[in-house]
Amino acid sequence: MSISTLAEYGFTKFPAARMPFMAESVEYFKKHKPYSGLKIVHNNHLTLSSICKLAPLLLSGASLTITVTDSLQASPDVIEILHEHGVNITKINDLKDDFDILLDCGAGLANIVHPRIGAIEQTQSGKVIFEKQNRYPVISVDESYVKKLETLYGTGDGFKRAFNCLVKEDLAGKKFVVFGYGKVGHGIVRELKKMQCSPIIIIEMDNEALNRARLENFQALSINEDLGSIKKHLKEAFCVITATGVPGVVSKYFSRQDISDGYKVNMGTEDEFGENFLAEDVLANKKPLNFILEEPTLVEFLDPIFYAHNAAIDLLLTKKFAAGFHSLPLDFDLNILLRWSKFHKTDVSEIYQFI
């Protein structure tokens, strides 16, 4: 099977109408081969949707090496599909330090590959690692409004779909307590409001997030100052949700007996309930709840991230970035965001409150 048919396979699973950026890229790269002569290494999740991300790169004219580190998802079925289409996966230990551009996720190759031109990182965790190096330019896709499509809208939608799969109850008038009111917490609360859940109590330690929640007419409590009130709400909660990004944060302040026998949901990458709580206390055994779904985040929200990660190669080739860490340029970022909004006829104005 050819690489072209790999693109066709991807779009039979995720129609072009759901991934217009990737569909556009496939046609452009197939025709113009814009990265001919470049050596690119791609380290990212290997999920079904990632086939659509890889397809244009494989058609770009570049010499593309694909790998995946242990911390990333790697579906055996997807690896088999890639092999059937003539695409091999290279083991980390077999990589040679001979690449022009590094497309990374979680900075898995930061200490292995030293690209001649630069690197593009997709995640917050990778940002922390890449910020410490100054040997070559690194562009962060995570530092963007586009990324907030995934974290604010996509994760909130994933929570709603997963919760509704497991909990077959009318949620109107049910009390929810949400730890964390950053992008992910905001997106979850956005969905809870649509489902008429009430009251929604927000727990935060960041004063800016507390003030934002209060301006939006939520009861927002400081975990550093309002422990007594928080315990009262936890005892009454229909559901407690964590979206803080802080492992074990609930156990730091509360015991298992402090929280009702209602539903508990972890939406962080790590276990945010911590050691005081059993795995069976929390839906999905403490894993991020949306991971129970075949499509944890809808590809509509991943498509612009995939595009930005791939297309940032053009930025490294055409703009003079100094060695060190850089946010995605604002004009490039907003262009993708506004095009996505037009494609999907969706108001994205909420995103702008998150700088």
Secondary structure as UniProt FT lines:
FT   HELIX           3..13
FT   TURN            16..18
FT   HELIX           20..32
FT   TURN            34..37
FT   STRAND          39..43
FT   TURN            48..49
FT   HELIX           50..58
FT   STRAND          63..67
FT   TURN            70..71
FT   HELIX           76..84
FT   TURN            85..86
FT   HELIX           92..94
FT   STRAND          101..104
FT   TURN            106..112
FT   STRAND          118..121
FT   HELIX           124..130
FT   TURN            131..132
FT   STRAND          137..140
FT   HELIX           145..148
FT   HELIX           149..154
FT   HELIX           155..166
FT   TURN            172..173
FT   STRAND          176..179
FT   HELIX           183..194
FT   TURN            195..196
FT   STRAND          200..204
FT   HELIX           207..215
FT   TURN            216..217
FT   STRAND          219..222
FT   TURN            223..225
FT   HELIX           227..236
FT   STRAND          239..242
FT   TURN            247..248
FT   HELIX           249..253
FT   HELIX           256..258
FT   STRAND          263..266
FT   TURN            275..276
FT   HELIX           279..281
FT   HELIX           283..286
FT   HELIX           289..292
FT   HELIX           299..318
FT   STRAND          324..327
FT   HELIX           330..344
FT   HELIX           349..353
//
